[in-house]
Amino acid sequence: MVAALNSEHLVRLLAKKMHRYTHDFQHRQLATLLRLVTLYARYRKPIRRTIAALIGVLLIERVHRMVRLMTSQRTQKQQAADGQPRRGAQLDRRFFDNLRRLVAIAVPHAVSTEGGMLAVHTVLLVFRTFLSVAVAALDGQIVSALVRLQGGEFLRGIVRWMAMAVPATLTNSLLTYLQTTLALRFRQNLTAHVHAKYLQGTTYYAVGNLDDRIANADQLIAVDVRKFSDSLAALYSNLAKPTLDALVYNVQLMRSLGAESLFGILLVIQASMAMLRVLAPPFGQLVAQEQRLEGDFHFAHARLIEHAEEVALYRGHEAEKRTLTRRYLRLVRHVSRVVRLNVFYGMLEDFVVKYFWGAAGLVACAAPVFASRIPGASQPAAAADLGSRTRDFITNRRLLLSGSDALGRMMYSYKEVVELAGFTERVADLLAVLDDVNAGRYVKTKVGSAAQAHEGSHGADIVMQRGRLVESPDDVEFIGVPIVSPNGDVLVRSLSFHVTPGRHLLIVGPNGCGKSSMFRILGGLWPVYAGTLRKPSMRQIFYIPQRPYLPIGTLRDQLIYPDSAFDMRTRGVTDDQLLGFLDVVQMRHVVDREGGWDAVKPWRDALSGGDKQRIAMARL
């Protein structure tokens, strides 16, 4: 019993000592805080100047880093020469150069429809920002009236609130409309520009047959251009609006809370943004890779549709199924990896933006309420009544939440910028390849004997050479022209012959000797790598291909291709004359059978193989 009493007495003594030590510690902490406040009050102006100078230095450093990024001299070729090839889309000089080029195409002139829409869009963004500031102030006034039990003031605030809703909703709808319309205009201009290059001469043929850099031009033109346009139009709104919001809200908060409190909040935000940038996955590379895999999967389906008859006759559905499944699984694995990365990064980003920044903002808003004096505050908290404190707290909290949301959207915009880099690289690469092909510069992978010959040769690659092409009045002459495939296989080292008008020429030989290749060179599909080729202009030469092409359109369009019905009437050709051409190839009955000249059908399936061949001969 005595031991129990001694133990209880010992516990009470320890509790008293702990209480005294805790009280002394709190007293020392409070004294230290008071000394710091006194020291700050004494040197307030130098501290403010130092903070302003530090903010200026940070802004200059950030601008310098951006300029250095945009003017970096390490291009893709230099990286490859250093053994560091470029890996996917990156925010480097190449990205900014490509983006500048594509924007110049999407917005041709400052004084244009697109420029005017961007100007109106900017004005609406500015108006919505200042409207948000007014709504934040009105929110504080309404809550203050509610706390002070001022019914009339509260009702007047509600009426003003509803009145502000009209321009706010109208502005939001107009911004959505302008963003969608801008995306359509961007896509229209880019598609027209790409079509002008892609359908220039035989570029559409050379891209898929003489060059290996683009395997799915249809995917790039139909899908990637659209995604780039949508991303560009959305990025302007999603980046310009948060930037303007953050600037205006910070100015308002600096007037209410002081530059020191705002600097502390910005310091926390900068540190967390730096952490997020370090932990962010390479979204640009992931988006570019996903688009490539989507293109491969789409190309495999398009190829199956094109050769469906041959595959069906060979009973090759299982082999095609394996190919499609393999490409689809490759795409699914990549998308699953992107989703997993987004789960982790999205969780971290939401925690920082919504909760961590929100907590820091609440602390800054509550400081004027709990402290007797906050340097730079609009008024001392002790001197303000309950309504004024409530109004200031609600207004500042609304501004801080809006500013936090603006900074959060800027963080999300970083991911959108990186995704835009992926689309930009795809579309810019398409334009670069089209420019090279139009200039006669091809990149083709050498395989088989061509690759071995290229590795063992020390002279110039014959594929990189060019011969002479001379237009003649009515004869065809090959003078030392080699027949070389695009991948470098030399089929005939030197071919020479001369064909004059009225002379018939039959070319025979085994498969793969170069018969069709010679006609591709004669038709301008393949370049003349050496020697001299004399031939008439393309308007004087007509080819009947092995597989007749039937365009989308009427039965009349099948016969007069590549001319249109307007061209036919301009030349004075009538439907009766077309019937005469069909009589020559014994196909007059097809007009009545198919429903007349204006009938529109899937002619590839409606006409037999013999009918297609006769249509091709009737065109001649």
C-alpha positions in Angstrom: 0.0 0.0 0.0 2.9 2.4 0.8 4.4 1.5 -2.5 1.2 2.4 -4.3 1.0 5.7 -2.5 4.6 6.5 -3.4 3.9 5.6 -7.0 0.8 7.9 -7.1 2.8 10.7 -5.6 5.6 10.2 -8.1 3.1 10.4 -11.0 1.6 13.7 -9.7 5.1 15.1 -9.4 6.0 14.1 -12.9 2.7 15.6 -14.2 3.4 18.9 -12.5 6.9 19.0 -13.9 5.7 18.2 -17.4 3.0 20.9 -17.1 5.6 23.4 -16.0 8.0 22.4 -18.7 5.3 22.6 -21.3 4.1 26.0 -20.1 7.7 27.3 -20.1 8.3 25.9 -23.6 5.1 27.6 -24.9 6.1 30.8 -23.2 9.6 30.7 -24.8 8.0 29.9 -28.2 5.6 32.8 -27.8 8.4 35.1 -26.7 10.5 34.0 -29.7 7.5 34.7 -32.0 7.0 38.2 -30.5 10.7 39.0 -30.9 10.5 37.9 -34.6 7.4 40.1 -35.1 9.1 43.0 -33.4 12.2 42.5 -35.6 10.0 42.3 -38.7 8.2 45.5 -37.8 11.5 47.3 -37.3 12.9 46.2 -40.7 9.6 45.9 -42.6 10.5 48.0 -45.6 13.9 46.3 -46.3 12.2 42.9 -46.0 9.5 43.9 -48.5 12.1 45.2 -50.9 14.0 41.9 -50.6 10.9 39.9 -51.2 10.1 42.0 -54.3 13.6 41.6 -55.6 13.6 37.9 -55.0 10.3 37.6 -56.9 11.8 39.6 -59.8 14.9 37.4 -59.8 12.7 34.3 -59.9 10.7 35.6 -62.8 13.8 36.6 -64.8 15.3 33.1 -64.2 12.1 31.5 -65.3 11.9 33.6 -68.5 15.6 32.9 -69.1 15.1 29.2 -68.8 12.2 29.3 -71.3 14.2 31.4 -73.8 17.1 29.0 -73.4 14.8 26.1 -74.0 13.4 27.6 -77.2 16.8 28.6 -78.6 18.6 25.5 -77.7 21.0 24.4 -80.4 20.9 20.7 -79.8 18.8 19.6 -82.7 17.9 16.0 -83.5 20.9 15.5 -85.8 23.3 16.8 -83.2 21.8 14.5 -80.6 22.1 11.5 -83.0 25.7 12.5 -83.7 26.5 12.4 -80.0 24.9 9.0 -79.6 21.8 10.5 -78.0 18.9 10.1 -80.4 15.7 12.0 -79.8 13.2 10.0 -77.8 9.6 10.9 -78.6 8.0 14.3 -78.3 9.8 16.8 -76.0 9.4 20.4 -75.0 12.5 21.6 -76.8 13.4 23.9 -79.6 12.1 21.5 -82.2 8.7 21.5 -80.5 8.5 25.3 -80.5 9.7 25.5 -84.1 7.2 22.9 -85.3 4.4 24.5 -83.3 5.3 27.9 -84.7 5.1 26.5 -88.2 1.7 24.8 -87.6 0.2 27.9 -85.9 1.3 29.9 -88.9 -0.8 27.5 -91.1 -3.7 27.4 -88.7 -3.8 31.2 -88.4 -2.6 32.5 -91.8 -2.7 36.2 -90.8 -3.3 38.4 -87.8 -6.1 40.1 -89.7 -8.1 37.0 -90.5 -11.2 35.2 -89.4 -9.1 33.1 -87.0 -7.2 36.2 -85.7 -10.5 38.0 -85.1 -11.9 35.0 -83.2 -8.8 34.8 -81.0 -9.2 38.5 -80.2 -12.8 38.1 -79.2 -11.9 35.0 -77.3 -9.2 37.0 -75.4 -11.6 39.8 -74.6 -14.2 37.4 -73.2 -11.5 35.7 -71.1 -10.5 39.0 -69.5 -14.2 39.9 -68.9 -14.9 36.6 -67.2 -11.8 37.0 -64.9 -12.9 40.5 -63.7 -16.5 39.2 -63.4 -15.2 36.4 -61.1 -13.5 39.0 -58.9 -16.7 41.0 -58.7 -18.6 37.8 -57.8 -16.1 37.0 -55.0 -16.6 40.5 -53.5 -20.4 40.1 -53.7 -20.2 36.7 -52.1 -18.4 38.2 -49.1 -21.0 41.0 -48.8 -23.9 38.5 -48.9 -22.5 36.4 -46.2 -21.6 39.5 -44.1 -25.2 40.7 -44.4 -26.4 37.2 -43.3 -24.1 37.2 -40.2 -25.2 40.8 -39.3 -28.9 39.8 -39.8 -29.4 42.6 -42.4 -32.3 41.2 -44.5 -32.6 44.0 -46.9 -28.9 44.1 -47.7 -29.0 40.3 -48.1 -31.9 40.4 -50.6 -30.2 43.2 -52.6 -27.1 41.0 -52.8 -29.1 38.0 -54.0 -30.7 40.2 -56.7 -27.2 41.4 -57.8 -26.0 37.9 -57.7 -28.7 36.8 -60.1 -28.1 39.8 -62.4 -24.4 38.8 -62.6 -25.4 35.3 -63.7 -26.8 36.5 -67.0 -23.4 37.9 -68.4 -21.5 35.0 -66.7 -23.5 32.2 -68.4 -23.5 34.1 -71.7 -19.7 34.5 -71.5 -19.2 30.8 -70.7 -21.3 29.7 -73.7 -19.6 32.1 -76.1 -16.2 30.8 -74.9 -17.2 27.2 -75.5 -18.6 28.1 -79.0 -15.5 30.1 -79.9 -13.2 27.2 -78.8 -15.1 24.7 -80.9 -15.2 27.0 -83.9 -11.5 27.7 -83.6 -10.7 24.0 -83.6 -12.8 23.5 -86.7 -11.1 26.5 -88.4 -7.6 25.2 -87.4 -8.4 21.8 -88.8 -9.8 23.2 -92.0 -6.7 25.3 -92.7 -4.3 22.5 -91.8 -6.2 19.8 -93.8 -6.3 22.1 -96.8 -2.6 22.7 -96.5 -1.8 19.0 -96.1 -4.1 18.0 -99.0 -2.4 20.6 -101.3 1.0 18.9 -100.6 -0.3 15.3 -100.4 -2.2 15.5 -103.7 0.5 17.4 -105.5 1.5 15.3 -108.5 2.1 11.7 -107.4 3.1 12.5 -103.8 0.3 10.3 -102.4 1.9 7.4 -104.2 5.5 8.2 -103.3 4.8 8.6 -99.6 3.7 5.0 -99.3 5.9 3.4 -101.9 9.2 5.3 -102.2 9.5 6.4 -98.6 9.4 4.5 -95.3 8.9 7.3 -92.8 5.1 7.3 -92.9 3.2 4.0 -92.9 -0.3 5.4 -92.3 -0.8 8.8 -93.9 -4.6 8.4 -93.7 -4.3 8.2 -89.8 -2.2 11.3 -89.7 -4.4 13.4 -92.0 -7.8 12.2 -90.7 -7.1 11.7 -87.0 -3.9 13.4 -85.8 -4.6 16.7 -87.6 -8.0 16.8 -85.8 -6.5 16.0 -82.4 -3.8 18.6 -82.9 -6.5 21.2 -83.8 -8.7 20.4 -80.8 -5.7 20.4 -78.5 -4.4 23.7 -79.8 -7.8 25.4 -79.5 -8.4 24.0 -76.0 -4.8 24.9 -74.8 -5.2 28.6 -75.6 -8.3 28.8 -73.4 -7.0 26.5 -70.7 -3.7 28.3 -70.5 -4.5 31.9 -71.1 -7.5 32.0 -68.7 -5.7 30.5 -65.7 -2.7 32.7 -66.3 -4.8 35.8 -66.3 -6.9 34.6 -63.3 -3.7 33.9 -61.3 -2.3 37.3 -62.1 -5.5 39.3 -61.2 -6.3 37.2 -58.1 -2.8 37.5 -56.8 -2.9 41.3 -57.1 -6.2 41.4 -55.2 -4.9 39.1 -52.5 -1.7 41.2 -52.2 -3.9 44.2 -51.4 -5.9 42.3 -48.8 -3.3 40.0 -47.1 0.0 41.7 -47.9 2.9 40.8 -50.1 4.5 38.7 -47.4 1.6 36.3 -47.0 1.2 36.1 -50.8 4.9 35.3 -51.2 4.7 32.5 -48.6 1.8 31.0 -50.5 3.6 31.3 -53.9 6.7 29.7 -52.3 4.7 26.7 -51.2 3.1 26.5 -54.7 6.4 26.7 -56.5 7.9 23.9 -54.4 4.9 21.6 -54.9 4.9 22.4 -58.7 8.6 21.5 -58.9 7.9 18.2 -57.2 5.0 17.5 -59.6 7.2 18.2 -62.6 9.9 15.8 -61.4 7.3 13.1 -60.8 5.3 13.7 -64.0 5.4 10.8 -66.6 6.6 11.6 -70.1 3.1 12.3 -71.5 4.3 13.7 -74.8 6.2 10.5 -75.7 3.3 8.4 -74.4 0.8 10.2 -76.6 3.0 10.0 -79.7 3.5 6.3 -79.2 -0.2 5.7 -78.7 -1.0 7.5 -81.9 1.5 5.4 -83.8 0.1 2.2 -82.3 -3.5 3.4 -83.2 -2.3 4.0 -86.8 -0.7 0.5 -87.0 -4.0 -1.1 -85.8 -6.1 1.0 -88.2 -3.7 0.3 -91.1 -4.0 -3.5 -90.5 -7.8 -3.3 -90.7 -7.7 -1.1 -93.8 -5.3 -3.6 -95.4 -7.6 -6.5 -94.6 -10.6 -4.6 -96.2 -8.5 -3.8 -99.3 -7.4 -7.4 -99.8 -10.5 -9.2 -98.4 -11.2 -11.2 -101.5 -7.6 -12.6 -101.8 -7.6 -13.4 -98.0 -10.9 -15.2 -98.2 -9.8 -17.3 -101.2 -6.6 -18.3 -99.3 -8.7 -18.9 -96.1 -6.3 -16.6 -94.4 -8.7 -15.3 -91.7 -6.7 -17.0 -88.9 -3.4 -15.5 -90.0 -5.1 -12.0 -90.3 -6.7 -12.5 -86.9 -3.3 -13.2 -85.4 -1.9 -10.0 -86.9 -4.8 -7.9 -85.8 -4.8 -9.4 -82.3 -1.1 -8.8 -82.0 -1.3 -5.1 -82.9 -4.4 -4.6 -80.8 -2.8 -6.2 -77.7 0.3 -4.0 -78.2 -2.0 -1.0 -78.2 -3.9 -2.2 -75.2 -0.7 -2.8 -73.2 0.5 0.7 -73.9 -2.9 2.3 -73.1 -3.0 0.3 -69.8 0.4 1.5 -68.9 -0.6 5.1 -69.5 -3.8 4.6 -67.4 -1.7 3.2 -64.5 0.7 6.2 -64.7 -2.3 8.6 -64.8 -3.8 7.0 -61.6 -0.7 7.7 -59.5 0.0 11.1 -61.0 -3.6 12.2 -60.9 -3.9 11.2 -57.2 -0.8 13.2 -56.4 -1.9 16.1 -58.5 -5.3 16.2 -56.9 -3.9 16.1 -53.4 -1.5 18.9 -54.0 -3.8 21.2 -56.0 -7.1 20.6 -54.2 -6.1 19.9 -50.6 -2.5 21.1 -49.9 -2.9 24.4 -51.7 -6.4 24.8 -50.2 -5.1 24.3 -46.7 -2.3 26.9 -47.3 -4.9 29.3 -48.6 -7.2 28.8 -45.6 -4.3 29.5 -43.2 -3.6 32.7 -45.1 -7.2 33.7 -45.0 -7.6 33.0 -41.3 -4.5 34.9 -40.3 -6.2 38.4 -40.3 -9.0 37.0 -38.1 -6.8 35.4 -35.4 -3.8 37.8 -35.4 -4.0 41.3 -33.9 -1.9 42.7 -36.8 -0.9 41.3 -40.1 1.7 43.4 -42.1 0.1 44.7 -45.2 -3.5 43.9 -44.3 -6.2 46.3 -45.3 -7.2 46.9 -41.7 -6.4 45.5 -38.2 -8.5 42.5 -37.4 -9.1 43.7 -33.9 -10.6 47.0 -35.1 -13.1 45.3 -37.4 -16.5 44.1 -36.4 -17.8 40.6 -37.0 -19.5 41.4 -40.3 -16.3 43.0 -41.7 -14.2 40.1 -40.6 -16.7 37.7 -42.2 -16.8 39.7 -45.4 -13.0 39.8 -45.7 -12.6 36.2 -44.9 -15.2 35.0 -47.4 -13.9 37.3 -50.1 -10.2 36.3 -49.6 -11.1 32.7 -49.3 -13.1 32.9 -52.6 -10.2 34.6 -54.3 -7.7 32.1 -52.9 -9.8 29.1 -54.0 -10.2 30.6 -57.4 -6.5 31.3 -57.6 -5.7 27.8 -56.5 -8.1 26.5 -59.1 -6.3 28.7 -61.7 -2.9 27.4 -60.7 -4.3 23.8 -60.8 -5.6 24.4 -64.3 -2.1 25.7 -65.2 -0.7 22.4 -63.8 -3.2 20.4 -65.9 -2.2 22.6 -68.9 1.3 21.4 -68.5 0.1 17.9 -69.2 -1.9 19.2 -72.1 1.1 21.0 -73.5 3.1 17.8 -73.4 0.3 15.9 -75.1 0.1 18.7 -77.7 3.9 18.1 -78.3 3.0 14.5 -79.3 0.4 15.7 -81.8 2.7 18.5 -83.0 5.5 16.1 -83.7 3.2 13.7 -85.7 1.7 16.4 -87.9 5.0 18.3 -88.4 6.7 15.0 -89.4 4.0 14.5 -91.9 4.6 17.9 -93.4 8.4 17.4 -93.4 8.0 14.1 -95.3 5.6 15.6 -97.8 8.1 18.5 -98.4 11.0 16.0 -98.9 8.9 13.8 -101.2 7.8 16.7 -103.3 11.5 17.7 -103.6 12.5 14.2 -104.7 14.2 13.2 -101.4 13.2 9.7 -100.2 14.2 7.6 -97.3 13.8 3.9 -98.0 15.0 1.0 -95.9 17.3 -1.3 -98.0 16.6 -5.0 -97.6 18.2 -8.2 -99.0 20.7 -7.8 -101.7 20.3 -4.0 -101.8 21.4 -3.7 -98.2 24.4 -6.0 -98.7 25.5 -4.1 -101.8 25.1 -0.8 -100.0 27.2 -2.0 -97.0 30.0 -3.3 -99.3 30.1 -0.4 -101.7 32.3 2.7 -101.3 30.7 4.8 -104.1 27.6 6.9 -104.1 24.3 5.2 -103.5 22.4 4.9 -106.8 19.1 5.7 -105.1 20.4 9.1 -104.2 21.4 9.9 -107.8 19.1 11.4 -110.4 19.1 11.2 -114.2 17.7 13.5 -116.8 14.1 13.7 -117.8 13.5 15.3 -121.2 10.1 16.0 -122.7 9.8 14.8 -126.3 7.0 15.6 -128.9 5.8 12.0 -129.6 8.5 9.4 -129.0 9.8 7.4 -126.0 13.5 6.7 -125.5 15.5 5.2 -122.7 19.2 6.0 -122.8 21.3 4.1 -120.2 18.5 4.2 -117.7 18.8 1.7 -114.8 15.8 -0.1 -113.5 16.1 0.2 -109.7 13.5 -0.5 -107.1 12.9 2.1 -104.3 14.7 -0.1 -101.8 17.9 -0.2 -103.9 17.5 -3.5 -105.8 19.1 -3.1 -109.3 16.9 -5.0 -111.7 18.5 -3.7 -114.9 21.8 -1.9 -114.8 21.3 0.0 -118.1 18.3 0.0 -120.4 18.3 1.7 -123.8 15.6 1.5 -126.5 13.6 3.9 -128.7 9.9 3.8 -129.6 8.6 6.0 -132.4 4.9 6.7 -133.3 3.1 3.9 -135.0 5.6 1.3 -133.7 4.5 -1.6 -131.5 6.7 -2.9 -128.7 6.2 -6.1 -126.7 8.2 -6.5 -123.5 8.5 -10.0 -122.2 10.5 -11.6 -119.4 10.3 -13.6 -116.2 8.7 -12.3 -113.0 10.7 -9.7 -111.2 12.9 -8.7 -114.2 11.6 -5.1 -114.2 8.8 -5.0 -116.7 6.3 -3.2 -114.4 9.1 -1.2 -112.9 10.0 0.2 -116.3 6.4 1.4 -116.8 6.5 3.0 -113.3 9.5 5.0 -114.3 7.9 5.9 -117.7 4.7 6.9 -115.8 6.7 9.2 -113.4 5.9 7.1 -110.3 9.6 6.2 -109.8 12.4 8.6 -110.3 15.0 8.3 -113.1 18.1 7.4 -111.1 20.6 7.7 -113.9 20.8 8.1 -117.7 18.3 10.0 -119.8 14.6 9.4 -120.4 12.8 11.1 -123.3 9.0 10.9 -123.3 5.9 13.0 -124.1 4.1 14.9 -121.4 1.7 13.0 -119.1 -1.3 14.4 -120.9 -0.2 12.5 -124.1 0.2 9.2 -122.3 -2.6 7.0 -121.0 -2.0 3.9 -119.0 -4.3 0.9 -118.4 -3.3 -0.5 -115.0 -3.4 -4.1 -114.1 -6.1 -3.3 -111.5 -8.6 -0.7 -112.8 -9.5 2.0 -110.4 -13.2 2.8 -109.9 -13.8 6.1 -108.1 -16.8 7.0 -105.9 -19.5 8.5 -108.1 -21.9 7.8 -111.0 -21.5 5.4 -113.8 -20.6 8.3 -116.0 -17.8 9.2 -113.6 -16.3 5.7 -114.1 -15.9 6.2 -117.8 -14.6 9.8 -117.9 -12.2 9.5 -114.9 -10.1 11.5 -114.0 -12.2 14.2 -115.6 -15.5 15.4 -114.1 -18.9 15.9 -115.7 -18.2 19.6 -115.9 -15.0 18.9 -117.8 -16.8 16.6 -120.1 -19.4 19.2 -121.0 -16.7 21.9 -121.4 -15.1 19.7 -124.0 -18.4 19.2 -125.8 -18.6 15.5 -125.1 -22.2 14.1 -124.8 -23.6 10.9 -123.3 -24.3 9.6 -126.7 -20.6 9.7 -127.5 -19.9 7.8 -124.3 -22.3 5.1 -125.5 -20.3 4.9 -128.7 -17.1 4.3 -126.6 -18.9 1.5 -124.7 -20.0 0.0 -128.1 -16.3 -0.3 -129.0 -15.6 -2.5 -125.9 -19.1 -4.2 -126.2 -20.5 -2.8 -122.9 -23.5 -0.7 -124.1 -25.9 -2.9 -122.1 -24.3 -1.9 -118.8 -26.0 1.5 -118.9 -29.5 0.1 -118.8 -28.5 -2.7 -116.5 -27.1 -0.4 -113.8 -29.9 2.2 -114.0 -28.5 4.9 -116.3 -25.6 7.2 -116.3 -26.5 8.9 -113.0 -26.7 5.7 -111.0 -24.4 5.7 -107.9 -23.3 2.3 -106.6 -20.2 0.7 -105.0 -18.8 -0.1 -108.5 -16.0 -2.2 -107.2 -18.6 -4.8 -106.2 -21.3 -4.0 -108.8 -19.0 -4.7 -111.8 -17.3 -7.9 -112.7 -13.6 -8.2 -113.3 -14.1 -8.2 -117.0 -16.4 -5.2 -116.9 -13.7 -3.3 -114.9 -11.1 -4.1 -117.6 -13.4 -2.9 -120.3 -14.2 0.3 -118.5 -10.5 1.0 -118.3 -10.1 0.4 -122.1 -13.1 2.6 -122.8 -11.4 5.4 -120.9 -8.6 5.2 -123.5 
